[in-house]
Amino acid sequence: MKGLASGAFVGLVLAGAGLFWWQGKAQVEEAAPPPEIEETGDPQALPSADPGDMRGPDLPEATELTREQRRFFRYDRNRDLQITRREMLSTRTKAFRKLDKDGNNLLTFEEWAVTTVDRFDGADADRDNVLTPEEFRTTAPRRSAKPACRC
């Protein structure tokens, strides 16, 4: 009972502090003066500036990534150079959704078996329930054709 009362008291104190902070911020924004606008002869004229000898930053250089770096960055979605479990699993969700026929986010043995049997039946060209090396070769994942140049 004592913990409940102290928790309610702390909650009320925090809510009151937040309310005062919010009101104070609103008053500061209301009292802020509007920005000064320089008057020019032509209201349609665009502002201009003379950069003189000023120079902008150098352009970033694109570096070629190794095959392993490209594979790493396929998983590292937020580019923090660390792959979390969530990032690792995120690349497999499309394949999981294809297997999960009823859409309940649970993959049952039956759902997996149906997909596997369908894949086997599709590869078994002569319908003898045996895959020859030539028939098995058709089950390999399709590789996308690489472009001739990376222009």
Secondary structure as the mmCIF struct_conf table of DSSP 4:
data_model
#
loop_
_struct_conf.conf_type_id
_struct_conf.id
_struct_conf.beg_label_comp_id
_struct_conf.beg_label_asym_id
_struct_conf.beg_label_seq_id
_struct_conf.end_label_comp_id
_struct_conf.end_label_asym_id
_struct_conf.end_label_seq_id
HELX_RH_AL_P HELX_RH_AL_P1 LYS A 2 ALA A 31
BEND BEND1 ALA A 32 ALA A 32
HELX_LH_PP_P HELX_LH_PP_P1 PRO A 33 GLU A 36
BEND BEND2 GLY A 41 GLY A 41
TURN_TY1_P TURN_TY1_P1 PRO A 43 GLN A 44
HELX_LH_PP_P HELX_LH_PP_P2 ALA A 45 PRO A 47
TURN_TY1_P TURN_TY1_P2 GLY A 52 ASP A 53
HELX_LH_PP_P HELX_LH_PP_P3 GLY A 56 ALA A 62
HELX_LH_PP_P HELX_LH_PP_P4 GLU A 64 THR A 66
HELX_RH_AL_P HELX_RH_AL_P2 ARG A 67 TYR A 75
TURN_TY1_P TURN_TY1_P3 ARG A 77 ASN A 78
BEND BEND3 ASP A 80 LEU A 81
HELX_RH_AL_P HELX_RH_AL_P3 ARG A 85 SER A 90
TURN_TY1_P TURN_TY1_P4 THR A 91 ARG A 92
HELX_RH_AL_P HELX_RH_AL_P4 THR A 93 LEU A 99
TURN_TY1_P TURN_TY1_P5 LYS A 101 ASP A 102
BEND BEND4 ASN A 104 ASN A 105
HELX_RH_AL_P HELX_RH_AL_P5 PHE A 109 ALA A 123
TURN_TY1_P TURN_TY1_P6 ALA A 125 ASP A 126
BEND BEND5 ASP A 128 ASN A 129
HELX_RH_AL_P HELX_RH_AL_P6 PRO A 133 ARG A 137
TURN_TY1_P TURN_TY1_P7 THR A 138 THR A 139
BEND BEND6 ALA A 140 ALA A 140
HELX_LH_PP_P HELX_LH_PP_P5 PRO A 141 PRO A 147
BEND BEND7 ALA A 148 ALA A 148
#
